[in-house]
Amino acid sequence: MKKTMMCMALLACLQAAWAESTLPAALEKRAGEPYVDAVLKATPALKINILAVLGENGLADDWILSGFKSGNMVVTPIKTFETNQTVSVGTFCEPHNCGDTVWTFAYQKQSQALLLQRGDTVLTNAQGAKVKQNLLQIVQMHHVLDRMDW
């Protein structure tokens, strides 16, 4: 009986602590963030840029080509960052094998600047090379927000 009472008291304390640390219901839902596959369909220039950069570097693996064609890949919602230009950031990877196949991209639609990162590999198109440091910083912010489940 004593153990039961102590467990109930502990549970009540945990529930009170949990209630204080949760977000209001309105903040728990993210705004309608489009997913990478939808953005690739709506933005052919992004798709072409990604495939061109990966192809030029011999990294356009079969799963990427078929995934971009069929949509059969794992994707994340796009995060948008406002700097002097809007930068869209997202990730895609091979289904059932994301580990070493996760590519993160940062893309400025206005200038067509693109940066791709996978592990230590960082690739850019010509426009992306001009703003590489800025895009890398945005990708790093994206990774931090993902770890925070933003």
N, C-alpha and C positions, 0 to 999 in steps of 0.2 A: 504494500500500500504506500509506504514511504517513497519507494522508487518510482511508483506511478505518479505520485504528486510532484516529485522532483522533475520527472520527464515532462509533465504537463506544464510546469512553470518554465522550464527551459524552452519548450516549444512556443509558449506565449511570448517569451522574450525574443526569440528568433523571428517570429512573425511580426512583432513590433519593429524590430530592426529592419527587416525586409521591406515593410511598408514605407519606412522613412527613406529607403535608398532607391525605390523604384521611381521611374519617371511618370509624370502625368500621362494619362492615356493618349492625349492628343500628340504628345511628343514621341511616343513609342513607335508610331508608324512613320516610315520615311515617305517623303514626297515621291511622286511617280517618277522614279529614275528609270530611264530606258536601259535595256540590256544591250550588251555589245552586239549580239547578232542582229537585233532590230536596227541599231545604228549603222552597222555595216550595209544592210539592205538599203537604208535611206541615204547613205553617204557613200556612193561608189568611189569617190576620190580617196577616201580613207582606205577602203579595201584594196584599191589599186596600189596605193602608196605602201601599205604593209606588205603585200605580196611582192612588190618590186624590191623593197629593201631586203626582205628575207631571201629572195631569189638571187640578188646580186651578191649576197654573202654566203650562198650555198646552204641556207638554213630553211628553205621552204619545204619542210618535210611533207610526206604524203598525207599525213593526218591533217595538216594545215590546209593543203589544197582541197582535199575532199570536205573538210569541215567548213571552209569558206563557201564551198559550192552548195553543200547540203544543209548547213547549219548544225551538223552533228559535232559539236564541241562544247566544252564547259565554258560558260561565260559569266561575267559579273555585271551588276548595274554600272552604268557610267557615272563617274563623279565629275562635276564641272567645277573648275577653278577659274576665278576671275583675276587676271593680272592686267597687264596693259592690253592683252587679248584674251579671249576665252580659250581655255585649254580643257579638253575632254580626256579623261583617263579611265582605262578599263583593262581587264585581263581576259585572256582566253587560254585554254589548255586542252590537251588530248583527253578524251573521256576515259575514265578508269586508270589514268596514268598522269595525273596532274603534277606530281612531285617535281621532276626536272623539266617539264614541258611548259610551265607557266610563263607566258609572255605578258608583260605589262606595256601598254603604249600610252604615250601622251601626244595629243594631236591638236594643233591650232588650225582650225578650219580656214580662217581668213588667209593665212600665209601658206597653208599646206605643210607646215613644219611638223615633222614626225620624229619621235624618239621611241625605240623599242628596247626593252630590257628583259633579260632572262638571266638570273644569277649575276655573274660578273660581266656578262656580255651586254654591251650597250651599242646600239646601231642607230644611225640617223639617215634621213635623206638630206639632200643639199641644203634645204631650208632649215631643217632641224639642227644641222651642224652649227648654224649661225646663232642659235638660241639654246644650245645643248645644256649649258649649266642651269639655265632657268627651268628647262623641262625636267632635268634630273632632280632639281629641288622639289618640283611639283610631284614627281613620281614618289619621292621619299615621303612627302606629306601624305600622299595616297596610302602608302604602306602603313604609316603610323595610324591613320584613321581606320584602316581595315583591322588592325590589331585591337583598336578600341571598339570595334563593331559599331562604327559611326553610322 
